[in-house]
């Protein structure tokens, strides 16, 4: 895994949690047959960070505040950030 500069800590922790849940469900499905095919990949944190391409239209707490604050006003507008927070609770 190469972390993206635009992602907030809460966002990338949430994404890693979803990966873990998916792998656990794939290995031991409850009340159904296991899906055929290859096992999900095990993601390895590389300790690298890159700029990446931030998707538009995410809630404000998905974006790293420092990263967002360093954008120019036209870049901030182009992101179409939602001015609400996402509930990362699972």
Long-range contacts (C-beta under 8 A, 24 or more apart in sequence): 1-43, 1-44, 1-45, 1-46, 2-46, 2-48, 2-49, 2-50, 3-45, 3-48, 3-49, 3-50, 4-49, 4-50, 4-51, 4-52, 4-54, 5-49, 5-50, 5-51, 5-52, 5-64, 5-67, 6-51, 6-52, 6-54, 6-63, 6-64, 6-67, 6-68, 7-52, 7-62, 7-63, 7-64, 8-61, 8-62, 8-63, 8-64, 8-65, 9-64, 10-61, 10-62, 10-88, 11-58, 11-61, 11-62, 11-63, 11-86, 11-88, 13-88, 14-88, 14-90, 16-43, 17-90, 18-90, 19-43, 21-90, 54-79, 56-80, 57-81, 57-82, 58-82, 58-86, 59-84, 59-85, 59-86, 60-84, 60-85, 61-85, 61-86, 61-88, 62-86
